[in-house]
């Protein structure tokens, strides 16, 4: 294909197909091309600077990701009020969050692959429509069934939009400093979104109504839906292989079963028969999924992709990062309210320091990666998170100890975000553009499952470690949970040091990973 066949664009990547000089069929995603005739980078090369249109694309994608992160936590503070208003029993309140988490985690991998096959922009915009509809339904809900249906719609929308937005981001910004900067900002905003959601939920519930926790999504979603089609081009392969239905069904049901089992374990304890049965069924279904992927001609997740160390160990590192730090919110919330006696609003506002730390880490991550490399950045972040999480074991029952929590939360947040950005860069490196939807689907699934797993683990640990009643017993249980949290981070750092590929090895993966099953080279234009 001659150079004149390459279209100039400064929007997100568009997949094209062509034929190389030997007649071999090739498929690749195009990348940022010259936006003017006077000296932009050649087509197919990484853009050196953000053009105005790329900057607008990035703002739209980051805004959407931040909104989805806020949705994870915005209803937590409002749950008791919602329960009274709509007639939820105390035991059923958890399903407001559980149904969202089940759909968000269970369908992410499937939608990540659908984005590759049928169009990333199409899935991104369609998911936003579902999110807006679910938010409107939730805000107008008159009974528990309407609200649960709304949360299912929001969870499915999150599972669709998050990997689609990430794949649009990674194909718009080829591997290099701009992608690292974009992923750093994405990680910072998503992490701060969890904290913002908790604060915003309390403020909206107190000043207006819990219904505004749903309605607030509508203007954001509508704005993105109006602007995005004008600046984000569609990105999909010219030839569409069949969707691996057996693989899609087995992995989706497997993830749903595991997340449900973990949620039940947090409520009923690790010895709960229903929790153990659900998790066992989930593991069995994932084993079936792996067997299916080895045999089908067009697998949902090619075994070769999972065999890449950057993908496999990068996602394990990401799972630990999300599982540990987001779950710290639970024991620290209990500490602030049950041990120190602060109000829910004060407790929520105190997590602003934690959010500020994650934003700082996200903003600086690209510079740190540029200086010491991706793997070292990920390990440095894990070490910082582990050290300052362990420092929280020293918390006491006097309010003066709140300063330790604020300082350690900030520093730990910086470390956690360095690790998360390192994970995102590692897990999406060494793959062709047409596999980015799959890679970001895996990364998003890792994020959702980690967030969902963390709180039940911490809750069950606190309950099991408590001896007696009162603030002293609660504090003892919390310290055990914090120690377990720090130990998990330490295991993640050690595993990363041993098994994560060095940056130059990831580059070699990219050099060899763009070949098809017959060893033919797929070239990017």
C-alpha positions as CSV (number, residue, x, y, z in Angstrom):
1,X,0.0,0.0,0.0
2,X,1.5,3.3,-1.0
3,X,1.9,6.3,1.2
4,X,-0.8,8.1,-0.6
5,X,-3.3,5.6,0.6
6,X,-2.7,6.6,4.2
7,X,-5.3,9.1,5.5
8,X,-4.2,12.0,7.7
9,X,-6.1,12.3,10.9
10,X,-5.5,13.6,14.4
11,X,-8.2,11.6,16.0
12,X,-8.2,8.1,17.4
13,X,-6.9,5.1,15.5
14,X,-8.8,3.6,12.6
15,X,-8.1,-0.1,11.6
16,X,-7.2,-0.8,8.0
17,X,-6.4,-3.8,6.0
18,X,-4.0,-4.1,3.2
19,X,-1.5,-6.4,1.4
20,X,2.3,-6.4,1.9
21,X,4.8,-6.9,-0.9
22,X,4.6,-10.7,-0.7
23,X,0.9,-10.7,-1.0
24,X,0.4,-11.6,2.7
25,X,-2.9,-10.3,4.2
26,X,-2.2,-7.8,6.9
27,X,-4.4,-6.1,9.5
28,X,-3.5,-3.3,11.8
29,X,-4.8,-0.2,13.4
30,X,-3.6,3.1,12.0
31,X,-2.2,5.6,14.4
32,X,-1.9,9.4,14.6
33,X,-1.0,10.9,11.3
34,X,0.1,14.4,10.2
35,X,-2.6,16.9,10.9
36,X,-1.2,19.5,8.5
37,X,0.8,19.6,5.4
38,X,3.6,21.5,7.0
39,X,5.5,19.1,9.1
40,X,3.5,16.8,11.4
41,X,4.9,13.4,12.1
42,X,4.5,10.8,9.4
43,X,1.6,8.5,9.5
44,X,2.1,5.6,11.7
45,X,4.5,7.3,14.0
46,X,3.8,8.3,17.6
47,X,2.7,12.0,17.8
48,X,5.3,14.1,19.6
49,X,2.8,16.5,21.1
50,X,-0.9,16.7,21.8
51,X,-2.7,18.3,18.8
52,X,-5.9,20.3,19.7
53,X,-8.1,17.5,18.5
54,X,-6.2,14.8,20.3
55,X,-6.4,16.9,23.4
56,X,-10.2,17.1,23.0
57,X,-10.4,13.3,22.5
58,X,-8.4,12.8,25.7
59,X,-10.6,15.1,27.7
60,X,-13.7,13.3,26.5
61,X,-12.3,9.9,27.4
62,X,-11.0,11.0,30.7
63,X,-14.3,12.7,31.6
64,X,-16.1,9.5,30.9
65,X,-13.7,7.3,32.9
66,X,-14.0,9.7,35.9
67,X,-17.8,9.6,35.7
68,X,-17.7,5.8,35.8
69,X,-15.4,5.7,38.7
70,X,-17.6,8.1,40.6
71,X,-20.5,5.8,40.0
72,X,-18.7,3.0,41.9
73,X,-18.9,4.8,45.2
74,X,-21.5,7.6,44.9
75,X,-24.4,5.5,46.4
76,X,-22.5,4.1,49.4
77,X,-23.2,6.9,51.8
78,X,-26.8,7.1,50.6
79,X,-27.7,3.4,51.0
80,X,-29.6,3.8,54.3
81,X,-31.7,6.7,52.9
82,X,-32.4,4.8,49.7
83,X,-33.5,1.7,51.8
84,X,-36.0,3.7,53.8
85,X,-37.3,5.6,50.7
86,X,-37.9,2.6,48.5
87,X,-38.6,-0.2,51.0
88,X,-35.3,-2.2,50.8
89,X,-34.8,-4.5,53.8
90,X,-31.5,-4.1,55.6
91,X,-30.3,-7.5,54.3
92,X,-31.1,-6.5,50.7
93,X,-29.3,-3.1,50.6
94,X,-26.1,-4.7,49.6
95,X,-27.6,-5.7,46.2
96,X,-27.6,-2.1,45.2
97,X,-23.8,-2.2,45.0
98,X,-23.5,-6.0,44.3
99,X,-25.6,-6.0,41.1
100,X,-23.5,-3.1,39.7
101,X,-20.2,-4.8,40.6
102,X,-21.3,-8.2,39.2
103,X,-22.2,-6.7,35.8
104,X,-19.2,-4.4,35.6
105,X,-16.7,-7.2,36.4
106,X,-18.5,-10.1,34.7
107,X,-19.0,-8.6,31.3
108,X,-15.9,-6.5,30.9
109,X,-13.8,-9.1,29.0
110,X,-16.6,-9.9,26.6
111,X,-17.2,-6.3,25.8
112,X,-13.5,-5.6,25.4
113,X,-13.4,-8.2,22.6
114,X,-16.7,-6.9,21.1
115,X,-15.1,-3.5,20.9
116,X,-12.3,-5.0,18.7
117,X,-14.7,-6.9,16.5
118,X,-17.5,-4.4,15.9
119,X,-16.1,-1.0,16.6
120,X,-14.6,0.7,19.7
121,X,-16.4,4.0,19.1
122,X,-19.7,2.2,18.4
123,X,-19.5,0.3,21.7
124,X,-18.3,3.5,23.6
125,X,-21.3,5.5,22.4
126,X,-23.8,2.7,22.8
127,X,-22.6,2.1,26.4
128,X,-23.0,5.8,27.2
129,X,-26.6,5.6,25.9
130,X,-27.3,2.7,28.2
131,X,-25.6,4.5,31.1
132,X,-27.8,7.6,30.6
133,X,-30.9,5.5,30.4
134,X,-30.0,3.5,33.5
135,X,-29.2,6.8,35.4
136,X,-32.6,8.2,34.4
137,X,-34.3,5.1,35.5
138,X,-32.5,5.0,38.8
139,X,-33.3,8.7,39.6
140,X,-37.0,8.0,38.9
141,X,-37.1,4.7,40.7
142,X,-40.2,4.1,42.8
143,X,-39.5,0.6,44.1
144,X,-36.5,-1.8,44.6
145,X,-37.0,-3.6,41.3
146,X,-36.6,-0.4,39.3
147,X,-33.5,0.6,41.2
148,X,-31.8,-2.8,40.8
149,X,-32.7,-2.7,37.1
150,X,-31.0,0.7,36.9
151,X,-27.9,-0.6,38.6
152,X,-27.7,-3.5,36.2
153,X,-27.9,-1.1,33.3
154,X,-25.2,1.1,34.8
155,X,-23.0,-2.0,35.5
156,X,-23.3,-3.2,31.9
157,X,-22.6,0.3,30.6
158,X,-19.5,0.4,32.7
159,X,-18.4,-3.0,31.4
160,X,-18.8,-1.7,27.8
161,X,-17.6,1.9,28.0
162,X,-14.4,1.4,30.2
163,X,-12.5,-1.1,27.9
164,X,-13.8,0.8,24.8
165,X,-12.5,4.1,26.1
166,X,-9.2,2.6,27.2
167,X,-8.7,0.9,23.8
168,X,-9.5,4.2,22.0
169,X,-6.9,5.8,24.3
170,X,-4.2,3.3,23.6
171,X,-4.7,3.3,19.8
172,X,-4.9,7.1,19.7
173,X,-1.6,7.3,21.6
174,X,1.0,4.7,20.4
175,X,3.5,3.3,22.9
176,X,5.7,6.1,24.2
177,X,5.6,9.2,26.5
178,X,2.1,10.4,25.3
179,X,0.5,7.1,26.0
180,X,2.2,7.0,29.4
181,X,0.9,10.5,30.1
182,X,-2.6,9.6,29.0
183,X,-2.7,6.4,31.1
184,X,-1.3,8.3,34.0
185,X,-4.0,10.9,33.9
186,X,-6.6,8.2,33.3
187,X,-5.4,6.3,36.4
188,X,-5.3,9.4,38.5
189,X,-8.8,10.5,37.6
190,X,-10.3,7.0,38.0
191,X,-8.7,6.6,41.4
192,X,-9.7,10.0,42.6
193,X,-13.2,9.3,41.2
194,X,-13.7,6.6,43.8
195,X,-13.0,9.1,46.6
196,X,-15.0,11.9,44.9
197,X,-17.9,9.6,44.6
198,X,-18.0,8.9,48.3
199,X,-17.8,12.7,49.1
200,X,-20.2,13.7,46.3
201,X,-22.8,11.1,47.3
202,X,-22.9,12.4,50.9
203,X,-23.2,16.1,49.8
204,X,-25.9,15.4,47.2
205,X,-27.9,13.2,49.6
206,X,-27.7,15.8,52.4
207,X,-28.4,18.9,50.3
208,X,-30.7,17.6,47.6
209,X,-31.7,14.0,47.3
210,X,-30.1,10.6,46.7
211,X,-31.8,10.7,43.3
212,X,-29.3,13.3,42.2
213,X,-26.6,10.6,42.6
214,X,-28.2,9.2,39.4
215,X,-29.2,12.4,37.7
216,X,-25.7,13.9,37.8
217,X,-24.6,11.4,35.1
218,X,-27.1,12.7,32.5
219,X,-25.5,16.0,31.5
220,X,-22.1,14.5,31.3
221,X,-23.2,11.5,29.2
222,X,-25.3,13.7,26.9
223,X,-22.4,16.2,26.4
224,X,-20.0,13.4,25.5
225,X,-22.5,11.8,23.1
226,X,-22.9,15.1,21.3
227,X,-19.2,15.9,20.9
228,X,-17.5,12.4,20.6
229,X,-18.9,11.4,17.2
230,X,-17.4,14.6,15.7
231,X,-13.8,14.0,17.0
232,X,-13.4,10.3,17.5
233,X,-13.2,8.1,14.4
234,X,-14.4,4.5,14.4
235,X,-11.8,1.9,14.9
236,X,-12.5,-1.7,13.9
237,X,-10.9,-4.4,11.7
238,X,-12.1,-4.8,8.1
239,X,-12.6,-8.5,8.5
240,X,-14.6,-9.6,11.5
241,X,-13.9,-13.1,12.9
242,X,-16.7,-14.9,14.6
243,X,-17.4,-14.1,18.2
244,X,-16.3,-17.0,20.5
245,X,-19.7,-17.7,22.1
246,X,-18.6,-20.8,24.2
247,X,-15.7,-18.8,25.5
248,X,-17.8,-15.7,26.1
249,X,-20.4,-17.6,28.1
250,X,-17.9,-19.6,30.2
251,X,-15.7,-16.7,31.2
252,X,-18.7,-14.3,31.9
253,X,-20.5,-16.9,34.1
254,X,-17.2,-17.8,35.7
255,X,-16.4,-14.2,36.7
256,X,-20.0,-13.6,37.8
257,X,-19.8,-16.7,40.1
258,X,-16.5,-15.7,41.6
259,X,-17.5,-12.1,42.3
260,X,-20.8,-13.3,43.8
261,X,-19.0,-15.7,46.0
262,X,-16.6,-13.1,47.2
263,X,-19.5,-10.8,48.0
264,X,-21.2,-13.5,50.0
265,X,-18.0,-14.3,51.8
266,X,-17.7,-10.7,53.0
267,X,-21.3,-10.9,54.4
268,X,-21.4,-14.4,55.7
269,X,-17.8,-15.3,56.3
270,X,-15.3,-17.4,54.4
271,X,-16.9,-20.6,55.7
272,X,-20.2,-19.9,54.1
273,X,-21.3,-22.9,52.0
274,X,-23.0,-20.7,49.4
275,X,-19.9,-18.5,49.0
276,X,-17.5,-21.5,48.7
277,X,-19.8,-23.2,46.2
278,X,-20.1,-20.1,44.1
279,X,-16.4,-19.5,44.0
280,X,-15.7,-23.2,43.2
281,X,-18.2,-23.0,40.3
282,X,-16.5,-19.9,39.0
283,X,-13.0,-21.5,39.1
284,X,-14.4,-24.5,37.3
285,X,-16.0,-22.4,34.6
286,X,-12.7,-20.5,34.1
287,X,-10.9,-23.8,33.6
288,X,-13.5,-24.7,31.0
289,X,-12.9,-21.3,29.4
290,X,-9.2,-22.0,29.1
291,X,-9.9,-25.4,27.5
292,X,-12.3,-23.8,25.0
293,X,-9.8,-21.0,24.1
294,X,-7.2,-23.7,23.1
295,X,-9.5,-25.3,20.6
296,X,-11.7,-22.7,18.9
297,X,-10.4,-21.0,15.7
298,X,-11.2,-17.5,16.8
299,X,-10.8,-17.4,20.6
300,X,-12.1,-14.6,22.8
301,X,-8.7,-14.5,24.5
302,X,-5.9,-16.1,22.4
303,X,-3.8,-18.3,24.6
304,X,-0.7,-16.7,23.1
305,X,-1.8,-13.3,24.5
306,X,-2.2,-14.7,28.0
307,X,1.2,-16.4,27.6
308,X,2.9,-13.0,27.3
309,X,4.6,-12.2,30.6
310,X,3.7,-8.5,30.2
311,X,0.0,-9.3,29.9
312,X,-0.2,-12.1,32.5
313,X,2.0,-10.7,35.3
314,X,1.1,-7.1,34.5
315,X,-2.6,-8.0,35.2
316,X,-1.6,-9.9,38.4
317,X,0.2,-6.8,39.6
318,X,-2.8,-4.6,38.7
319,X,-5.2,-7.0,40.5
320,X,-3.1,-6.6,43.7
321,X,-2.9,-2.8,43.4
322,X,-6.6,-2.4,43.0
323,X,-7.6,-5.0,45.5
324,X,-5.4,-3.6,48.3
325,X,-5.6,0.1,48.2
326,X,-9.3,0.6,47.3
327,X,-10.2,-1.9,50.1
328,X,-8.3,0.2,52.7
329,X,-11.3,2.6,52.6
330,X,-13.4,0.1,54.5
331,X,-11.1,-0.4,57.6
332,X,-10.2,3.3,57.6
333,X,-13.9,4.3,57.5
334,X,-14.6,2.1,60.4
335,X,-11.6,3.5,62.3
336,X,-12.6,7.1,61.8
337,X,-16.3,6.5,62.8
338,X,-16.2,3.6,65.3
339,X,-12.9,4.3,67.0
340,X,-12.3,8.0,66.7
341,X,-16.0,9.0,66.6
342,X,-16.0,11.3,63.6
343,X,-19.2,11.9,61.6
344,X,-19.7,10.2,58.2
345,X,-19.2,13.5,56.4
346,X,-15.9,14.2,58.2
347,X,-14.8,10.7,57.5
348,X,-15.6,11.0,53.8
349,X,-13.8,14.4,53.5
350,X,-10.7,13.0,55.2
351,X,-10.2,10.6,52.2
352,X,-9.5,13.7,50.1
353,X,-5.9,13.3,51.2
354,X,-5.9,9.8,49.8
355,X,-7.4,11.1,46.6
356,X,-4.9,13.9,46.4
357,X,-2.1,11.3,46.7
358,X,-3.5,9.2,43.8
359,X,-3.8,12.3,41.6
360,X,-0.2,13.3,42.4
361,X,1.0,9.8,41.5
362,X,-1.0,9.7,38.3
363,X,0.3,13.1,37.2
364,X,3.9,12.3,37.9
365,X,3.9,8.6,36.7
366,X,4.8,9.4,33.1
367,X,7.9,11.3,34.2
368,X,8.9,8.6,36.6
369,X,8.5,5.9,33.8
370,X,10.5,8.0,31.4
371,X,13.3,8.3,34.0
372,X,13.5,4.7,35.5
373,X,11.3,2.6,33.2
374,X,7.9,0.9,33.5
375,X,8.9,-2.1,35.6
376,X,10.9,-0.1,38.1
377,X,8.0,2.4,38.4
378,X,5.5,-0.4,39.1
379,X,7.8,-1.9,41.8
380,X,8.7,1.5,43.3
381,X,5.0,2.2,43.6
382,X,4.3,-1.1,45.3
383,X,7.1,-0.6,47.8
384,X,5.8,2.9,48.7
385,X,2.3,1.5,49.1
386,X,3.4,-1.4,51.2
387,X,5.6,0.8,53.5
388,X,2.9,3.4,54.2
389,X,0.1,0.8,54.5
390,X,2.2,-1.0,57.2
391,X,2.7,2.3,58.9
392,X,-1.1,2.4,59.5
393,X,-0.7,-0.6,61.9
394,X,0.5,2.0,64.4
395,X,-2.9,3.8,64.6
396,X,-4.2,4.4,68.1
397,X,-7.5,5.3,69.7
398,X,-6.8,9.0,70.1
399,X,-7.7,11.6,67.5
400,X,-4.1,12.8,67.2
401,X,-3.5,9.6,65.2
402,X,-5.6,10.9,62.4
403,X,-2.5,12.8,61.2
404,X,-0.7,9.5,60.7
405,X,-3.7,8.2,58.7
406,X,-3.8,11.3,56.5
407,X,0.0,11.3,55.8
408,X,0.3,7.6,55.2
409,X,-2.9,7.7,53.0
410,X,-1.4,10.5,50.8
411,X,2.0,8.8,50.4
412,X,0.4,5.4,49.9
413,X,-1.9,6.9,47.3
414,X,1.1,8.2,45.3
415,X,2.7,4.7,45.4
416,X,-0.5,3.0,44.5
417,X,-1.0,5.2,41.4
418,X,2.5,4.7,40.3
419,X,1.9,0.9,40.4
420,X,-1.5,1.2,38.6
421,X,-0.1,3.3,35.7
422,X,2.9,0.9,35.5
423,X,0.4,-1.9,35.3
424,X,-1.7,-0.3,32.6
425,X,1.4,0.5,30.5
426,X,2.8,-3.0,31.0
427,X,-0.5,-4.9,30.3
428,X,-1.1,-3.0,27.0
429,X,2.5,-3.1,25.7
430,X,3.9,-5.6,23.2
431,X,0.5,-6.1,21.4
432,X,-0.7,-5.0,18.0
433,X,-3.4,-2.3,17.8
434,X,-6.0,-4.8,16.8
435,X,-5.5,-6.5,20.1
436,X,-5.7,-3.4,22.2
437,X,-9.5,-3.9,22.9
438,X,-8.6,-7.3,24.3
439,X,-5.7,-6.0,26.3
440,X,-7.7,-3.1,27.8
441,X,-10.7,-5.5,28.4
442,X,-8.3,-7.7,30.5
443,X,-7.0,-4.7,32.3
444,X,-10.4,-3.4,33.0
445,X,-11.6,-6.8,34.2
446,X,-8.6,-6.9,36.5
447,X,-9.6,-3.5,37.9
448,X,-13.2,-4.3,38.4
449,X,-12.5,-7.7,40.0
450,X,-9.8,-6.3,42.3
451,X,-12.1,-3.5,43.5
452,X,-14.9,-6.0,44.1
453,X,-12.7,-8.5,45.9
454,X,-11.0,-6.1,48.2
455,X,-13.8,-5.0,50.5
456,X,-15.2,-8.5,51.2
457,X,-11.7,-9.7,52.1
458,X,-11.0,-6.8,54.4
459,X,-14.5,-7.1,56.0
460,X,-14.1,-10.8,56.6
461,X,-10.6,-10.3,58.1
462,X,-11.8,-7.6,60.5
463,X,-14.7,-9.7,61.7
464,X,-12.5,-12.9,62.2
465,X,-9.8,-11.0,64.0
466,X,-12.0,-9.1,66.5
467,X,-12.0,-10.5,70.0
468,X,-14.7,-9.0,72.2
469,X,-16.6,-5.8,71.6
470,X,-16.0,-2.0,71.8
471,X,-13.6,0.3,70.2
472,X,-10.5,-1.6,71.4
473,X,-11.7,-4.8,69.8
474,X,-12.6,-3.0,66.6
475,X,-9.1,-1.4,66.5
476,X,-7.5,-4.8,67.0
477,X,-9.4,-6.3,64.1
478,X,-8.6,-3.3,61.9
479,X,-4.9,-3.6,62.5
480,X,-4.9,-7.3,61.5
481,X,-6.7,-6.4,58.3
482,X,-4.2,-3.6,57.5
483,X,-1.3,-6.0,58.2
484,X,-2.9,-8.6,55.8
485,X,-3.3,-5.8,53.2
486,X,0.4,-4.8,53.5
487,X,1.5,-8.4,53.2
488,X,-0.5,-8.9,50.0
489,X,1.2,-5.8,48.5
490,X,4.6,-7.2,49.5
491,X,3.8,-10.5,47.8
492,X,2.9,-8.5,44.7
493,X,6.1,-6.6,44.7
494,X,8.2,-9.8,45.1
495,X,6.2,-11.5,42.3
496,X,6.7,-8.5,40.0
497,X,10.4,-8.3,40.7
498,X,10.8,-12.0,39.7
499,X,8.4,-12.4,36.8
500,X,7.6,-9.1,35.2
501,X,9.5,-8.6,32.0
502,X,12.1,-5.9,31.7
503,X,11.2,-3.0,29.4
504,X,13.5,-4.2,26.6
505,X,11.8,-7.7,26.8
506,X,8.4,-6.1,26.4
507,X,9.8,-4.4,23.3
508,X,10.9,-7.8,21.9
509,X,7.4,-9.1,22.6
510,X,6.0,-6.4,20.4
511,X,8.5,-7.3,17.7
512,X,7.4,-10.9,17.6
513,X,3.8,-10.5,18.9
514,X,2.5,-9.0,15.7
515,X,2.6,-12.3,13.9
516,X,-0.3,-14.4,13.1
517,X,-0.6,-18.1,13.7
518,X,1.4,-19.0,10.6
519,X,4.3,-16.7,11.4
520,X,3.3,-14.0,8.9
521,X,4.0,-10.4,10.0
522,X,1.1,-8.0,10.7
523,X,2.4,-4.5,9.9
524,X,1.0,-1.3,11.3
525,X,0.3,1.6,8.9
